[in-house]
């Protein structure tokens, strides 16, 4: 969930103007709409890419997946014949080969071996065959802890997937705020990735949001709320208990 102050990706919609008969992308289109248009038209394009950054518990990954589901993209499992988006996490070892291995494993190829180039070739084949349009790379902050060569390889790969005429999927990087250092260290990375920063809840401006979260969960669970909990004081206490993180607050309400 994004705050109105933020440049948020969580309001994407399929733009009905994106058709193969168009001579250009829709004006004011969202990143996904522009990407969808480019795929349908067969045009060369700079792949739109997002980097969603925030502290643990801020709801980064859950928010991204929720947005994709709202677009109509289906959440799938290994073995399904169509996988519109795929989520995988960068391990603590943080190498390009390990990332490629994580991707092919998400497609069900366990025990995958070979070089990074071989594994990525296999991954791209899977993506094309199963029509994967969006690749979510979680825990991307581990790039910072990689060795010099691994970090260089990972940065080069993150640039390559947004080059014109490159891979035909939209990358979404999800990680801690410190990953911004990696983006800022490379002009091309900084230019090509739209940065979305998940901020902490602020009682001075977000009390109404906290009350709305509680009301939404209670309505979904068909629980009647007492007037005593629909107060700004209770919303403030709720935020404090959840360390002012949207994800933790939401989980706390469910419990």
Phi and psi restraints in degrees (value plus and minus 20) as a CYANA .aco file:
   2 UNK   PHI    -133.9   -93.9
   2 UNK   PSI     127.1   167.1
   3 UNK   PHI    -101.7   -61.7
   3 UNK   PSI     129.6   169.6
   4 UNK   PHI     -75.4   -35.4
   4 UNK   PSI     -46.6    -6.6
   5 UNK   PHI     -90.7   -50.7
   5 UNK   PSI     -41.9    -1.9
   6 UNK   PHI    -106.5   -66.5
   6 UNK   PSI     134.0   174.0
   7 UNK   PHI    -103.5   -63.5
   7 UNK   PSI      80.3   120.3
   8 UNK   PHI    -125.0   -85.0
   8 UNK   PSI     119.6   159.6
   9 UNK   PHI    -108.6   -68.6
   9 UNK   PSI     -22.1    17.9
  10 UNK   PHI    -108.6   -68.6
  10 UNK   PSI       2.3    42.3
  11 UNK   PHI    -145.4  -105.4
  11 UNK   PSI       0.2    40.2
  12 UNK   PHI     -79.9   -39.9
  12 UNK   PSI     124.5   164.5
  13 UNK   PHI    -160.2  -120.2
  13 UNK   PSI     130.7   170.7
  14 UNK   PHI     -88.9   -48.9
  14 UNK   PSI     103.9   143.9
  15 UNK   PHI    -104.2   -64.2
  15 UNK   PSI      97.8   137.8
  16 UNK   PHI     -83.2   -43.2
  16 UNK   PSI     -33.9     6.1
  17 UNK   PHI    -100.8   -60.8
  17 UNK   PSI     -28.2    11.8
  18 UNK   PHI     -99.2   -59.2
  18 UNK   PSI      73.7   113.7
  19 UNK   PHI    -151.2  -111.2
  19 UNK   PSI     141.8   181.8
  20 UNK   PHI     -89.2   -49.2
  20 UNK   PSI     -33.3     6.7
  21 UNK   PHI    -104.7   -64.7
  21 UNK   PSI     -24.5    15.5
  22 UNK   PHI     -99.1   -59.1
  22 UNK   PSI     133.6   173.6
  23 UNK   PHI    -119.3   -79.3
  23 UNK   PSI     -22.5    17.5
  24 UNK   PHI    -183.8  -143.8
  24 UNK   PSI     147.3   187.3
  25 UNK   PHI     -88.9   -48.9
  25 UNK   PSI     137.2   177.2
  26 UNK   PHI     -85.3   -45.3
  26 UNK   PSI     121.0   161.0
  27 UNK   PHI     -86.2   -46.2
  27 UNK   PSI     113.2   153.2
  28 UNK   PHI      50.8    90.8
  28 UNK   PSI      -1.9    38.1
  29 UNK   PHI     -88.1   -48.1
  29 UNK   PSI     133.9   173.9
  30 UNK   PHI     -94.7   -54.7
  30 UNK   PSI     144.8   184.8
  31 UNK   PHI     -74.0   -34.0
  31 UNK   PSI     -61.9   -21.9
  32 UNK   PHI     -90.3   -50.3
  32 UNK   PSI     -57.9   -17.9
  33 UNK   PHI     -82.5   -42.5
  33 UNK   PSI     -62.3   -22.3
  34 UNK   PHI     -85.4   -45.4
  34 UNK   PSI     -61.4   -21.4
  35 UNK   PHI     -84.3   -44.3
  35 UNK   PSI     -63.9   -23.9
  36 UNK   PHI     -81.8   -41.8
  36 UNK   PSI     -61.6   -21.6
  37 UNK   PHI     -82.8   -42.8
  37 UNK   PSI     -64.7   -24.7
  38 UNK   PHI     -82.4   -42.4
  38 UNK   PSI     -59.3   -19.3
  39 UNK   PHI     -84.2   -44.2
  39 UNK   PSI     -64.0   -24.0
  40 UNK   PHI     -89.8   -49.8
  40 UNK   PSI     -54.5   -14.5
  41 UNK   PHI    -105.5   -65.5
  41 UNK   PSI     -36.8     3.2
  42 UNK   PHI      55.8    95.8
  42 UNK   PSI      -2.9    37.1
  43 UNK   PHI    -103.6   -63.6
  43 UNK   PSI     138.0   178.0
  44 UNK   PHI     -96.7   -56.7
  44 UNK   PSI     126.1   166.1
  45 UNK   PHI    -180.9  -140.9
  45 UNK   PSI     136.7   176.7
  46 UNK   PHI    -101.9   -61.9
  46 UNK   PSI      94.9   134.9
  47 UNK   PHI     -79.0   -39.0
  47 UNK   PSI     104.9   144.9
  48 UNK   PHI     -85.7   -45.7
  48 UNK   PSI     120.4   160.4
  49 UNK   PHI    -160.9  -120.9
  49 UNK   PSI     125.7   165.7
  50 UNK   PHI    -143.2  -103.2
  50 UNK   PSI     127.3   167.3
  51 UNK   PHI    -145.6  -105.6
  51 UNK   PSI      89.9   129.9
  52 UNK   PHI    -119.7   -79.7
  52 UNK   PSI      92.0   132.0
  53 UNK   PHI    -138.2   -98.2
  53 UNK   PSI     118.2   158.2
  54 UNK   PHI    -197.3  -157.3
  54 UNK   PSI     145.5   185.5
  55 UNK   PHI     -90.0   -50.0
  55 UNK   PSI     144.5   184.5
  56 UNK   PHI     -78.1   -38.1
  56 UNK   PSI     115.2   155.2
  57 UNK   PHI      68.2   108.2
  57 UNK   PSI     -18.8    21.2
  58 UNK   PHI    -102.0   -62.0
  58 UNK   PSI     -26.5    13.5
  59 UNK   PHI      69.0   109.0
  59 UNK   PSI       5.8    45.8
  60 UNK   PHI     -82.2   -42.2
  60 UNK   PSI     -82.1   -42.1
  61 UNK   PHI     -85.4   -45.4
  61 UNK   PSI     -64.7   -24.7
  62 UNK   PHI     -81.2   -41.2
  62 UNK   PSI     -58.2   -18.2
  63 UNK   PHI     -86.1   -46.1
  63 UNK   PSI     -61.6   -21.6
  64 UNK   PHI     -83.4   -43.4
  64 UNK   PSI     -67.8   -27.8
  65 UNK   PHI     -83.7   -43.7
  65 UNK   PSI     -60.1   -20.1
  66 UNK   PHI     -80.3   -40.3
  66 UNK   PSI     -60.9   -20.9
  67 UNK   PHI     -83.5   -43.5
  67 UNK   PSI     -60.8   -20.8
  68 UNK   PHI     -85.8   -45.8
  68 UNK   PSI     -58.9   -18.9
  69 UNK   PHI     -85.1   -45.1
  69 UNK   PSI     -57.5   -17.5
  70 UNK   PHI     -85.5   -45.5
  70 UNK   PSI     -46.3    -6.3
  71 UNK   PHI     -94.7   -54.7
  71 UNK   PSI     -32.8     7.2
  72 UNK   PHI      80.1   120.1
  72 UNK   PSI     -17.5    22.5
  73 UNK   PHI     -97.9   -57.9
  73 UNK   PSI     117.2   157.2
  74 UNK   PHI    -109.9   -69.9
  74 UNK   PSI     122.1   162.1
  75 UNK   PHI    -101.6   -61.6
  75 UNK   PSI     107.2   147.2
  76 UNK   PHI    -145.6  -105.6
  76 UNK   PSI     155.8   195.8
  77 UNK   PHI    -150.1  -110.1
  77 UNK   PSI     147.1   187.1
  78 UNK   PHI     -76.4   -36.4
  78 UNK   PSI     111.9   151.9
  79 UNK   PHI      80.8   120.8
  79 UNK   PSI     -35.8     4.2
  80 UNK   PHI     -89.9   -49.9
  80 UNK   PSI     125.2   165.2
  81 UNK   PHI     -96.5   -56.5
  81 UNK   PSI     -28.3    11.7
  82 UNK   PHI    -162.5  -122.5
  82 UNK   PSI     103.8   143.8
  83 UNK   PHI    -152.2  -112.2
  83 UNK   PSI      67.0   107.0
  84 UNK   PHI     -83.2   -43.2
  84 UNK   PSI     -51.4   -11.4
  85 UNK   PHI    -160.5  -120.5
  85 UNK   PSI     133.0   173.0
  86 UNK   PHI    -153.4  -113.4
  86 UNK   PSI     117.5   157.5
  87 UNK   PHI    -138.0   -98.0
  87 UNK   PSI     109.2   149.2
  88 UNK   PHI    -163.6  -123.6
  88 UNK   PSI     137.9   177.9
  89 UNK   PHI    -132.6   -92.6
  89 UNK   PSI     120.9   160.9
  90 UNK   PHI     -99.9   -59.9
  90 UNK   PSI     103.0   143.0
  91 UNK   PHI     -93.3   -53.3
  91 UNK   PSI     149.6   189.6
  92 UNK   PHI     -82.5   -42.5
  92 UNK   PSI     -46.0    -6.0
  93 UNK   PHI     -88.3   -48.3
  93 UNK   PSI     -52.3   -12.3
  94 UNK   PHI      32.8    72.8
  94 UNK   PSI      53.1    93.1
  95 UNK   PHI    -151.1  -111.1
  95 UNK   PSI     137.9   177.9
  96 UNK   PHI     -83.0   -43.0
  96 UNK   PSI     -57.3   -17.3
  97 UNK   PHI     -85.1   -45.1
  97 UNK   PSI     -63.4   -23.4
  98 UNK   PHI     -84.1   -44.1
  98 UNK   PSI     -56.6   -16.6
  99 UNK   PHI     -86.6   -46.6
  99 UNK   PSI     -63.7   -23.7
 100 UNK   PHI     -82.2   -42.2
 100 UNK   PSI     -59.0   -19.0
 101 UNK   PHI     -84.7   -44.7
 101 UNK   PSI     -59.4   -19.4
 102 UNK   PHI     -83.3   -43.3
 102 UNK   PSI     -57.6   -17.6
 103 UNK   PHI     -86.2   -46.2
 103 UNK   PSI     -69.5   -29.5
 104 UNK   PHI     -86.8   -46.8
 104 UNK   PSI     -49.8    -9.8
 105 UNK   PHI     -87.4   -47.4
 105 UNK   PSI     -52.2   -12.2
 106 UNK   PHI     -86.2   -46.2
 106 UNK   PSI     -40.8    -0.8
 107 UNK   PHI    -110.6   -70.6
 107 UNK   PSI     -21.6    18.4
 108 UNK   PHI      82.5   122.5
 108 UNK   PSI     -17.5    22.5
 109 UNK   PHI    -109.7   -69.7
 109 UNK   PSI      65.1   105.1
 110 UNK   PHI     -98.9   -58.9
 110 UNK   PSI     132.3   172.3
 111 UNK   PHI      48.4    88.4
 111 UNK   PSI       5.7    45.7
 112 UNK   PHI     -84.2   -44.2
 112 UNK   PSI     115.7   155.7
 113 UNK   PHI    -149.5  -109.5
 113 UNK   PSI     148.3   188.3
 114 UNK   PHI     102.1   142.1
 114 UNK   PSI     157.5   197.5
 115 UNK   PHI     -95.1   -55.1
 115 UNK   PSI     147.9   187.9
 116 UNK   PHI     -79.1   -39.1
 116 UNK   PSI     -60.4   -20.4
 117 UNK   PHI     -82.8   -42.8
 117 UNK   PSI     -63.3   -23.3
 118 UNK   PHI     -84.3   -44.3
 118 UNK   PSI     -64.5   -24.5
 119 UNK   PHI     -87.1   -47.1
 119 UNK   PSI     -60.0   -20.0
 120 UNK   PHI     -88.1   -48.1
 120 UNK   PSI     -54.6   -14.6
 121 UNK   PHI     -82.0   -42.0
 121 UNK   PSI     -63.0   -23.0
 122 UNK   PHI     -84.8   -44.8
 122 UNK   PSI     -62.4   -22.4
 123 UNK   PHI     -81.0   -41.0
 123 UNK   PSI     -63.0   -23.0
 124 UNK   PHI     -85.0   -45.0
 124 UNK   PSI     -55.6   -15.6
 125 UNK   PHI     -83.0   -43.0
 125 UNK   PSI     -62.9   -22.9
 126 UNK   PHI     -81.9   -41.9
 126 UNK   PSI     -63.9   -23.9
 127 UNK   PHI     -80.7   -40.7
 127 UNK   PSI     -62.7   -22.7
 128 UNK   PHI     -87.6   -47.6
 128 UNK   PSI     -64.1   -24.1
 129 UNK   PHI     -87.9   -47.9
 129 UNK   PSI     -58.6   -18.6
 130 UNK   PHI    -119.7   -79.7
 130 UNK   PSI     -10.4    29.6
 131 UNK   PHI      37.1    77.1
 131 UNK   PSI      25.5    65.5
 132 UNK   PHI     -97.4   -57.4
 132 UNK   PSI     100.5   140.5
 133 UNK   PHI    -123.8   -83.8
 133 UNK   PSI     -42.1    -2.1
 134 UNK   PHI    -153.0  -113.0
 134 UNK   PSI     111.1   151.1
 135 UNK   PHI    -135.9   -95.9
 135 UNK   PSI      96.0   136.0
 136 UNK   PHI    -115.5   -75.5
 136 UNK   PSI      98.8   138.8
 137 UNK   PHI    -126.7   -86.7
 137 UNK   PSI      83.3   123.3
 138 UNK   PHI    -109.6   -69.6
 138 UNK   PSI     142.2   182.2
 139 UNK   PHI      36.4    76.4
 139 UNK   PSI      17.7    57.7
 140 UNK   PHI     -87.9   -47.9
 140 UNK   PSI     -34.9     5.1
 141 UNK   PHI     -83.1   -43.1
 141 UNK   PSI     -37.9     2.1
 142 UNK   PHI     -84.0   -44.0
 142 UNK   PSI     -34.7     5.3
 143 UNK   PHI     -77.1   -37.1
 143 UNK   PSI     -54.9   -14.9
 144 UNK   PHI     -82.8   -42.8
 144 UNK   PSI     -51.4   -11.4
 145 UNK   PHI    -110.7   -70.7
 145 UNK   PSI     -21.6    18.4
 146 UNK   PHI     -90.0   -50.0
 146 UNK   PSI     136.9   176.9
 147 UNK   PHI     -84.5   -44.5
 147 UNK   PSI     144.6   184.6
 148 UNK   PHI     -72.0   -32.0
 148 UNK   PSI     -67.6   -27.6
 149 UNK   PHI     -91.2   -51.2
 149 UNK   PSI     -61.6   -21.6
 150 UNK   PHI     -83.2   -43.2
 150 UNK   PSI     -61.1   -21.1
 151 UNK   PHI     -84.1   -44.1
 151 UNK   PSI     -61.2   -21.2
 152 UNK   PHI     -82.6   -42.6
 152 UNK   PSI     -63.9   -23.9
 153 UNK   PHI     -84.3   -44.3
 153 UNK   PSI     -62.2   -22.2
 154 UNK   PHI     -85.6   -45.6
 154 UNK   PSI     -62.5   -22.5
 155 UNK   PHI     -84.0   -44.0
 155 UNK   PSI     -60.8   -20.8
 156 UNK   PHI     -82.9   -42.9
 156 UNK   PSI     -59.0   -19.0
 157 UNK   PHI     -87.3   -47.3
 157 UNK   PSI     -63.5   -23.5
 158 UNK   PHI     -81.8   -41.8
 158 UNK   PSI     -49.3    -9.3
 159 UNK   PHI     -96.5   -56.5
 159 UNK   PSI     -60.2   -20.2
 160 UNK   PHI     -84.1   -44.1
 160 UNK   PSI     -52.3   -12.3
 161 UNK   PHI     -98.1   -58.1
 161 UNK   PSI     -24.2    15.8
 162 UNK   PHI    -138.7   -98.7
 162 UNK   PSI      -6.2    33.8
 163 UNK   PHI     -95.6   -55.6
 163 UNK   PSI     127.3   167.3
 164 UNK   PHI     -76.8   -36.8
 164 UNK   PSI     113.5   153.5
 165 UNK   PHI      53.1    93.1
 165 UNK   PSI      -8.0    32.0
 166 UNK   PHI    -106.4   -66.4
 166 UNK   PSI    -159.1  -119.1
 167 UNK   PHI     -83.1   -43.1
 167 UNK   PSI     125.3   165.3
 168 UNK   PHI    -119.5   -79.5
 168 UNK   PSI      34.2    74.2
 169 UNK   PHI    -165.2  -125.2
 169 UNK   PSI     140.3   180.3
 170 UNK   PHI    -121.3   -81.3
 170 UNK   PSI      97.8   137.8
 171 UNK   PHI    -104.7   -64.7
 171 UNK   PSI     119.2   159.2
 172 UNK   PHI    -145.6  -105.6
 172 UNK   PSI      93.4   133.4
 173 UNK   PHI    -110.6   -70.6
 173 UNK   PSI     114.5   154.5
 174 UNK   PHI    -148.4  -108.4
 174 UNK   PSI     107.8   147.8
 175 UNK   PHI    -193.9  -153.9
 175 UNK   PSI    -192.9  -152.9
 176 UNK   PHI     -95.0   -55.0
 176 UNK   PSI     140.0   180.0
 177 UNK   PHI     -76.5   -36.5
 177 UNK   PSI     -48.9    -8.9
 178 UNK   PHI     -86.0   -46.0
 178 UNK   PSI     -35.4     4.6
 179 UNK   PHI     -85.8   -45.8
 179 UNK   PSI     -40.2    -0.2
 180 UNK   PHI     -77.9   -37.9
 180 UNK   PSI     -48.9    -8.9
 181 UNK   PHI     -79.3   -39.3
 181 UNK   PSI     -59.8   -19.8
 182 UNK   PHI     -86.7   -46.7
 182 UNK   PSI     -64.5   -24.5
 183 UNK   PHI     -82.6   -42.6
 183 UNK   PSI     -63.1   -23.1
 184 UNK   PHI     -89.9   -49.9
 184 UNK   PSI     -39.9     0.1
 185 UNK   PHI     -99.4   -59.4
 185 UNK   PSI     -29.8    10.2
 186 UNK   PHI    -153.4  -113.4
 186 UNK   PSI     100.1   140.1
 187 UNK   PHI     -78.0   -38.0
 187 UNK   PSI     -62.2   -22.2
 188 UNK   PHI     -86.6   -46.6
 188 UNK   PSI     -62.9   -22.9
 189 UNK   PHI     -81.8   -41.8
 189 UNK   PSI     -65.4   -25.4
 190 UNK   PHI     -82.9   -42.9
 190 UNK   PSI     -55.2   -15.2
 191 UNK   PHI     -97.6   -57.6
 191 UNK   PSI     -55.3   -15.3
 192 UNK   PHI    -107.2   -67.2
 192 UNK   PSI     -41.4    -1.4
 193 UNK   PHI    -124.1   -84.1
 193 UNK   PSI     102.5   142.5
 194 UNK   PHI     -97.1   -57.1
 194 UNK   PSI     101.5   141.5
 195 UNK   PHI    -112.9   -72.9
 195 UNK   PSI     104.9   144.9
 196 UNK   PHI    -132.7   -92.7
 196 UNK   PSI      98.2   138.2
 197 UNK   PHI    -126.1   -86.1
 197 UNK   PSI      98.6   138.6
 198 UNK   PHI    -104.0   -64.0
 198 UNK   PSI      91.7   131.7
 199 UNK   PHI    -108.5   -68.5
 199 UNK   PSI     145.3   185.3
 200 UNK   PHI     -96.9   -56.9
 200 UNK   PSI     134.4   174.4
 201 UNK   PHI     -87.4   -47.4
 201 UNK   PSI     123.0   163.0
 202 UNK   PHI    -144.4  -104.4
 202 UNK   PSI      94.8   134.8
 203 UNK   PHI     -75.8   -35.8
 203 UNK   PSI     -45.6    -5.6
 204 UNK   PHI     -92.5   -52.5
 204 UNK   PSI     -40.5    -0.5
 205 UNK   PHI    -150.3  -110.3
 205 UNK   PSI     -32.2     7.8
 206 UNK   PHI    -133.3   -93.3
 206 UNK   PSI      -7.4    32.6
 207 UNK   PHI     -80.8   -40.8
 207 UNK   PSI     -59.3   -19.3
 208 UNK   PHI     -84.3   -44.3
 208 UNK   PSI     -55.5   -15.5
 209 UNK   PHI     -84.8   -44.8
 209 UNK   PSI     -63.6   -23.6
 210 UNK   PHI     -80.8   -40.8
 210 UNK   PSI     -61.5   -21.5
 211 UNK   PHI     -87.8   -47.8
 211 UNK   PSI     -55.1   -15.1
 212 UNK   PHI     -88.1   -48.1
 212 UNK   PSI     -59.7   -19.7
 213 UNK   PHI     -79.3   -39.3
 213 UNK   PSI     -67.8   -27.8
 214 UNK   PHI     -81.9   -41.9
 214 UNK   PSI     -65.2   -25.2
 215 UNK   PHI     -83.1   -43.1
 215 UNK   PSI     -60.4   -20.4
 216 UNK   PHI     -83.4   -43.4
 216 UNK   PSI     -64.9   -24.9
 217 UNK   PHI     -84.7   -44.7
 217 UNK   PSI     -60.9   -20.9
 218 UNK   PHI     -86.3   -46.3
 218 UNK   PSI     -59.0   -19.0
 219 UNK   PHI     -85.4   -45.4
 219 UNK   PSI     -60.6   -20.6
 220 UNK   PHI     -84.7   -44.7
 220 UNK   PSI     -59.7   -19.7
 221 UNK   PHI    -105.2   -65.2
 221 UNK   PSI     -20.6    19.4
 222 UNK   PHI      37.8    77.8
 222 UNK   PSI      26.2    66.2
 223 UNK   PHI    -129.6   -89.6
 223 UNK   PSI     112.5   152.5
 224 UNK   PHI    -102.4   -62.4
 224 UNK   PSI     107.4   147.4
 225 UNK   PHI    -110.8   -70.8
 225 UNK   PSI     119.6   159.6
 226 UNK   PHI    -100.9   -60.9
 226 UNK   PSI     128.7   168.7
 227 UNK   PHI     -78.1   -38.1
 227 UNK   PSI     -45.1    -5.1
 228 UNK   PHI     -87.6   -47.6
 228 UNK   PSI     -42.3    -2.3
 229 UNK   PHI    -113.7   -73.7
 229 UNK   PSI     -33.8     6.2
 230 UNK   PHI    -110.6   -70.6
 230 UNK   PSI      37.0    77.0
 231 UNK   PHI    -150.2  -110.2
 231 UNK   PSI     138.0   178.0
 232 UNK   PHI     -86.1   -46.1
 232 UNK   PSI     -52.3   -12.3
 233 UNK   PHI     -83.5   -43.5
 233 UNK   PSI     -64.0   -24.0
 234 UNK   PHI     -86.7   -46.7
 234 UNK   PSI     -60.2   -20.2
 235 UNK   PHI     -81.9   -41.9
 235 UNK   PSI     -58.9   -18.9
 236 UNK   PHI     -84.7   -44.7
 236 UNK   PSI     -62.1   -22.1
 237 UNK   PHI     -85.2   -45.2
 237 UNK   PSI     -57.5   -17.5
 238 UNK   PHI     -83.3   -43.3
 238 UNK   PSI     -63.5   -23.5
 239 UNK   PHI     -83.3   -43.3
 239 UNK   PSI     -61.8   -21.8
 240 UNK   PHI     -82.6   -42.6
 240 UNK   PSI     -63.7   -23.7
 241 UNK   PHI     -83.8   -43.8
 241 UNK   PSI     -51.0   -11.0
 242 UNK   PHI    -113.4   -73.4
 242 UNK   PSI      -3.8    36.2
 243 UNK   PHI      34.9    74.9
 243 UNK   PSI      10.2    50.2
 244 UNK   PHI      40.1    80.1
 244 UNK   PSI       5.9    45.9
 245 UNK   PHI    -128.6   -88.6
 245 UNK   PSI     107.5   147.5
 246 UNK   PHI     -76.7   -36.7
 246 UNK   PSI     -65.8   -25.8
 247 UNK   PHI     -82.6   -42.6
 247 UNK   PSI     -64.0   -24.0
 248 UNK   PHI     -87.6   -47.6
 248 UNK   PSI     -60.0   -20.0
 249 UNK   PHI     -80.6   -40.6
 249 UNK   PSI     -63.9   -23.9
 250 UNK   PHI     -83.1   -43.1
 250 UNK   PSI     -63.3   -23.3
 251 UNK   PHI     -85.1   -45.1
 251 UNK   PSI     -60.1   -20.1
 252 UNK   PHI     -80.6   -40.6
 252 UNK   PSI     -58.6   -18.6
 253 UNK   PHI     -86.7   -46.7
 253 UNK   PSI     -60.5   -20.5
 254 UNK   PHI     -84.1   -44.1
 254 UNK   PSI     -53.3   -13.3
